[in-house]
């Protein structure tokens, strides 16, 4: 996916808006598939309590993409946890 960062408040929030996809290593912003996904938005809000960080995810997308995100988020959040814990 190709996204622009709409808002970035370190340690608090990041908001992404999708503008295309990567197909066979090439940016695609003109195909029907890319256009269908354009404008989808993800927001990640981070909060800390008692030494634990919670990540709240918000999606604004067409219904057809929700299942894709539902499958991807657990893997992505697991990887994010690994990266953060390796830094501590």
TORLUMLO-734796 format. One line per field, with one value per residue: residue in one letter; residue number from 1; x, y negated, z of N, C-alpha, C in turn. Coordinates in steps of 0.02 Angstrom, whole numbers, plus 50000, padded with zeros to 5 digits. Layout:
BEGIN
type = c(A; ...)
seq = c(NUM; ...)
n_x = c(X; ...)
n_y = c(Y; ...)
n_z = c(Z; ...)
ca_x = c(X; ...)
ca_y = c(Y; ...)
ca_z = c(Z; ...)
c_x = c(X; ...)
c_y = c(Y; ...)
c_z = c(Z; ...)
end
This chain:
BEGIN
type = c(X; X; X; X; X; X; X; X; X; X; X; X; X; X; X; X; X; X; X; X; X; X; X; X; X; X; X; X; X; X; X; X; X; X; X; X; X; X; X; X; X; X; X; X; X; X; X; X; X; X; X; X; X; X; X; X; X; X; X; X; X; X; X; X; X; X; X; X; X; X; X; X; X; X; X; X; X; X; X; X; X; X; X; X; X; X; X; X)
seq = c(1; 2; 3; 4; 5; 6; 7; 8; 9; 10; 11; 12; 13; 14; 15; 16; 17; 18; 19; 20; 21; 22; 23; 24; 25; 26; 27; 28; 29; 30; 31; 32; 33; 34; 35; 36; 37; 38; 39; 40; 41; 42; 43; 44; 45; 46; 47; 48; 49; 50; 51; 52; 53; 54; 55; 56; 57; 58; 59; 60; 61; 62; 63; 64; 65; 66; 67; 68; 69; 70; 71; 72; 73; 74; 75; 76; 77; 78; 79; 80; 81; 82; 83; 84; 85; 86; 87; 88)
n_x = c(50041; 50019; 50037; 49997; 50054; 49942; 49928; 50037; 50075; 50196; 50210; 50077; 49976; 49950; 49901; 49849; 49824; 49772; 49839; 49866; 49936; 50061; 50119; 50196; 50319; 50308; 50242; 50069; 49946; 49843; 49766; 49608; 49593; 49681; 49623; 49501; 49538; 49592; 49592; 49552; 49571; 49676; 49692; 49798; 49800; 49892; 49907; 49958; 49962; 49999; 50123; 50096; 50064; 49929; 49857; 49745; 49647; 49579; 49475; 49433; 49354; 49303; 49184; 49226; 49362; 49382; 49395; 49521; 49603; 49570; 49631; 49765; 49801; 49824; 49947; 50030; 50025; 50081; 50211; 50248; 50246; 50354; 50461; 50458; 50478; 50606; 50683; 50685)
n_y = c(50059; 49886; 49742; 49582; 49484; 49412; 49356; 49342; 49371; 49395; 49539; 49536; 49525; 49582; 49550; 49615; 49600; 49687; 49693; 49771; 49924; 50054; 50148; 50288; 50230; 50101; 49935; 49907; 49805; 49785; 49890; 49979; 50057; 49994; 49867; 49899; 49918; 49800; 49661; 49729; 49737; 49752; 49746; 49740; 49742; 49714; 49761; 49756; 49851; 49896; 49948; 50020; 50017; 49970; 49995; 49919; 49947; 49872; 49880; 49812; 49856; 49936; 50067; 50187; 50196; 50215; 50347; 50383; 50294; 50337; 50462; 50426; 50339; 50410; 50475; 50367; 50288; 50376; 50382; 50248; 50243; 50331; 50256; 50140; 50194; 50248; 50136; 50094)
n_z = c(50000; 49970; 50059; 50130; 50266; 50366; 50491; 50627; 50785; 50889; 50991; 51021; 50913; 50747; 50583; 50431; 50255; 50116; 49953; 49846; 49781; 49788; 49657; 49598; 49636; 49589; 49597; 49599; 49555; 49472; 49421; 49419; 49534; 49623; 49628; 49687; 49818; 49858; 49968; 50081; 50257; 50399; 50574; 50712; 50881; 51026; 51195; 51367; 51515; 51676; 51637; 51523; 51350; 51249; 51091; 50991; 50850; 50708; 50568; 50413; 50279; 50126; 50139; 50078; 50101; 50234; 50287; 50239; 50312; 50441; 50441; 50425; 50531; 50661; 50634; 50598; 50715; 50806; 50758; 50775; 50915; 50943; 50890; 50970; 51099; 51084; 51083; 51212)
ca_x = c(50000; 50053; 49998; 50026; 50042; 49900; 49941; 50085; 50091; 50237; 50189; 50007; 49931; 49971; 49845; 49872; 49773; 49799; 49837; 49883; 49961; 50122; 50107; 50259; 50372; 50296; 50186; 50009; 49896; 49796; 49723; 49543; 49603; 49711; 49573; 49450; 49565; 49612; 49551; 49546; 49612; 49688; 49719; 49824; 49808; 49932; 49899; 49997; 49935; 50033; 50179; 50074; 50039; 49872; 49851; 49677; 49649; 49517; 49477; 49381; 49367; 49248; 49174; 49262; 49431; 49384; 49421; 49593; 49634; 49561; 49682; 49832; 49816; 49858; 50018; 50066; 50032; 50129; 50277; 50260; 50263; 50422; 50508; 50460; 50508; 50677; 50716; 50687)
ca_y = c(50000; 49821; 49698; 49519; 49472; 49353; 49327; 49381; 49344; 49449; 49573; 49523; 49539; 49576; 49557; 49629; 49602; 49726; 49660; 49819; 49989; 50076; 50209; 50312; 50183; 50036; 49896; 49908; 49757; 49772; 49947; 49981; 50084; 49941; 49814; 49923; 49915; 49731; 49626; 49767; 49705; 49788; 49705; 49778; 49701; 49749; 49737; 49795; 49856; 49945; 49979; 50056; 49973; 49994; 49966; 49920; 49941; 49850; 49887; 49781; 49888; 49973; 50131; 50241; 50199; 50227; 50414; 50381; 50262; 50381; 50514; 50397; 50306; 50449; 50486; 50303; 50267; 50421; 50359; 50185; 50261; 50358; 50201; 50097; 50229; 50257; 50072; 50082)
ca_z = c(50000; 49969; 50102; 50155; 50336; 50373; 50557; 50666; 50852; 50916; 51052; 51033; 50858; 50677; 50537; 50363; 50202; 50061; 49888; 49794; 49802; 49755; 49619; 49568; 49651; 49557; 49623; 49557; 49578; 49417; 49404; 49452; 49601; 49664; 49637; 49734; 49885; 49873; 50017; 50143; 50309; 50461; 50629; 50768; 50941; 51077; 51263; 51414; 51582; 51718; 51602; 51463; 51296; 51212; 51024; 50964; 50778; 50678; 50496; 50371; 50215; 50097; 50173; 50046; 50124; 50306; 50301; 50227; 50369; 50499; 50436; 50428; 50594; 50712; 50615; 50602; 50785; 50838; 50736; 50810; 50985; 50943; 50877; 51028; 51155; 51070; 51097; 51285)
c_x = c(50044; 50009; 50035; 50009; 50003; 49912; 49989; 50100; 50129; 50211; 50115; 49962; 49968; 49910; 49871; 49813; 49806; 49787; 49854; 49906; 50026; 50106; 50171; 50316; 50364; 50236; 50129; 49958; 49842; 49750; 49656; 49550; 49632; 49661; 49519; 49473; 49584; 49563; 49539; 49593; 49616; 49715; 49740; 49835; 49842; 49918; 49936; 49963; 49971; 50087; 50160; 50046; 49982; 49871; 49778; 49680; 49580; 49525; 49418; 49394; 49302; 49243; 49214; 49334; 49438; 49414; 49496; 49629; 49628; 49612; 49752; 49849; 49849; 49932; 50058; 50076; 50079; 50200; 50295; 50280; 50334; 50473; 50514; 50494; 50582; 50716; 50724; 50739)
c_y = c(49937; 49773; 49633; 49514; 49407; 49317; 49373; 49343; 49400; 49473; 49565; 49546; 49536; 49591; 49563; 49627; 49636; 49693; 49708; 49884; 50004; 50143; 50228; 50261; 50114; 50001; 49896; 49860; 49746; 49829; 49942; 50007; 50032; 49886; 49834; 49915; 49844; 49698; 49664; 49736; 49751; 49738; 49753; 49730; 49743; 49718; 49784; 49794; 49912; 49983; 50018; 50006; 50008; 49958; 49975; 49905; 49922; 49853; 49851; 49806; 49918; 50042; 50188; 50249; 50216; 50295; 50417; 50350; 50306; 50438; 50487; 50368; 50350; 50462; 50422; 50280; 50312; 50399; 50293; 50197; 50288; 50303; 50158; 50132; 50241; 50193; 50060; 50125)
c_z = c(50000; 50009; 50116; 50228; 50341; 50439; 50593; 50730; 50887; 50984; 51068; 50976; 50792; 50634; 50466; 50315; 50142; 49994; 49830; 49824; 49764; 49722; 49583; 49576; 49621; 49590; 49573; 49588; 49526; 49400; 49442; 49524; 49647; 49678; 49687; 49807; 49906; 49921; 50081; 50194; 50369; 50512; 50684; 50826; 50994; 51145; 51310; 51482; 51619; 51680; 51540; 51413; 51260; 51145; 51003; 50890; 50752; 50602; 50464; 50300; 50189; 50131; 50143; 50069; 50198; 50322; 50290; 50286; 50431; 50500; 50448; 50497; 50646; 50696; 50621; 50674; 50824; 50820; 50770; 50882; 50989; 50935; 50940; 51087; 51145; 51086; 51172; 51319)
end
